[in-house]
Amino acid sequence: AAGDDDEYLDMEDESLALDDASTAQNTTNMKGPGVGSNLVRSRRYDVSITYDNYYRTPRIWLYGFDENGSALSTTAVYQDIMQDYAQKTVTIDPHPHLTKPHASVHPCQHAPAMFNMIEALKECGSTPSVEQYMFIFLKFIQSIVPTIEYDYTIDVQVRGNDA
């Protein structure tokens, strides 16, 4: 029906189109399927979270894959970690439940860092709910591994607006 096409009219907005010249530069060094397309390949990580009973905090584990799905080398993993933390706070350790070693963010400073973030929220007049704790924890982890992007479904604001 003619009315069905109206639903998709906004998808034809030219301002949303990708510039072929800018996307081509991201694909010129790619090999294999996708050469010549506007597909931009990137690394991906499997993320698992366990509970560290000694520190009584969550512990995050990362296992990386390159553009072709092959496991990343230790050197490649450390390229994605802030250099202040690589081989210090973030090390390659045996995962407690999986067979392959993973990059692990050592949990020794998780509790103090989380406490400081929660206190900053309280100072802004916001008391986070239990459900928000995981999102706050992921924001903390993102400061260590800034190349990882998360799909946030809620907004967590640590500092107040200075309007």
Disulfide bonds with the S-S distance in Angstrom:
none
